[in-house]
Amino acid sequence: AELVHEMIMDPWFEFGNIHHAFMRKDYPLPLTGPFLDILRDTLSLLRPVFEETLGQNVRLSEWTTLISYPGAKPQPFHPDSQIEGVTKLGKYARMYTGFIYLDDVTADMAALDLYP
């Protein structure tokens, strides 16, 4: 967490495009060092699900940390894809979005909501 905090304090860094970005940062993580170790550990747990539902030829499209500071507005419900509409997404791609919370999260703290 301290390493990510140091990186996001870089005034030249361009953050990801997210809804209600004030008091919220989307920081793309590098695929090196401890970040790569965490990704490998995470994917080792998820591999059976991915292989069963997506097959063995899958692609990671994003590996980021999303930080919401006190006072951040709730994000509106939105797809984590540029493909508009659930019907089109189902036709062209299968996608999984996952979160690993690094803090205790309760329902009133805007935990992730999923809609089929």
C-alpha positions in Angstrom: 0.0 0.0 0.0 2.8 2.4 0.8 4.5 1.8 -2.6 1.2 2.5 -4.4 0.7 5.7 -2.4 4.2 6.9 -3.3 3.4 6.2 -7.0 0.1 8.0 -7.1 1.7 11.1 -5.5 3.7 11.5 -8.8 2.2 14.8 -10.3 3.1 13.6 -13.8 1.2 10.3 -13.6 -1.9 9.8 -15.8 -4.6 7.9 -14.0 -7.2 5.7 -15.5 -10.5 7.1 -16.7 -13.1 6.4 -14.0 -16.5 7.8 -13.1 -16.5 10.5 -10.4 -12.7 10.7 -10.3 -12.6 13.4 -7.6 -11.2 11.7 -4.5 -10.8 8.5 -6.4 -7.8 7.2 -8.3 -7.4 4.3 -10.7 -3.8 3.4 -10.9 -2.5 0.8 -13.5 -0.2 -1.6 -11.7 3.1 -2.7 -13.2 3.6 -6.3 -14.1 6.8 -6.5 -12.1 8.0 -7.1 -8.6 5.5 -7.6 -5.8 2.6 -6.6 -8.1 3.4 -9.5 -10.4 3.6 -11.8 -7.4 0.1 -10.8 -6.2 -1.3 -11.3 -9.7 0.2 -14.8 -10.0 -1.2 -15.7 -6.6 -4.6 -14.4 -7.5 -4.7 -16.1 -10.9 -3.6 -19.4 -9.3 -6.8 -19.3 -7.3 -9.0 -18.2 -10.2 -7.5 -20.4 -12.9 -10.0 -23.3 -12.6 -12.9 -20.9 -13.0 -11.3 -19.1 -15.9 -10.3 -22.3 -17.7 -13.8 -23.8 -17.3 -15.7 -20.8 -18.5 -13.3 -19.0 -20.8 -11.0 -21.7 -22.0 -7.2 -21.6 -21.9 -6.7 -18.8 -24.4 -7.6 -15.7 -22.2 -6.2 -12.2 -22.0 -5.8 -9.9 -19.0 -7.0 -6.5 -20.1 -6.5 -4.5 -16.9 -4.6 -4.8 -13.6 -5.1 -1.7 -11.5 -5.7 -0.5 -8.0 -8.8 1.6 -7.4 -8.4 3.9 -4.4 -11.4 5.9 -3.0 -10.6 8.5 -0.4 -13.1 9.8 2.2 -15.6 12.1 0.5 -15.6 10.3 -2.9 -19.0 10.2 -4.5 -20.5 6.8 -5.3 -19.9 5.6 -8.8 -23.0 5.1 -10.9 -23.7 1.5 -12.1 -21.6 1.0 -15.2 -20.1 -1.8 -17.3 -16.3 -2.4 -17.0 -16.1 -2.5 -20.7 -16.3 -0.1 -23.7 -18.8 -2.5 -25.3 -22.2 -0.9 -24.8 -25.1 -3.1 -23.5 -25.1 -6.5 -21.9 -26.4 -8.1 -25.1 -23.5 -6.9 -27.2 -21.0 -7.8 -24.5 -22.4 -11.4 -24.3 -22.2 -11.6 -28.1 -18.6 -10.5 -28.5 -16.8 -11.3 -25.3 -16.9 -12.9 -21.9 -15.5 -10.8 -19.1 -14.8 -11.2 -15.4 -14.1 -8.3 -13.1 -12.7 -9.0 -9.7 -11.8 -7.0 -6.6 -9.5 -7.8 -3.8 -10.4 -5.5 -1.0 -7.4 -4.3 1.1 -9.7 -2.8 3.8 -12.8 -4.1 5.6 -15.8 -3.2 3.4 -19.4 -3.0 4.5 -22.5 -2.5 2.4 -22.7 1.2 3.3 -19.1 1.7 1.9 -20.3 0.9 -1.6 -19.0 -2.6 -2.0 -19.1 -4.0 -5.5 -22.6 -4.7 -6.9 -23.0 -7.2 -9.6 -25.9 -7.5 -12.1 -26.2 -10.5 -14.4 
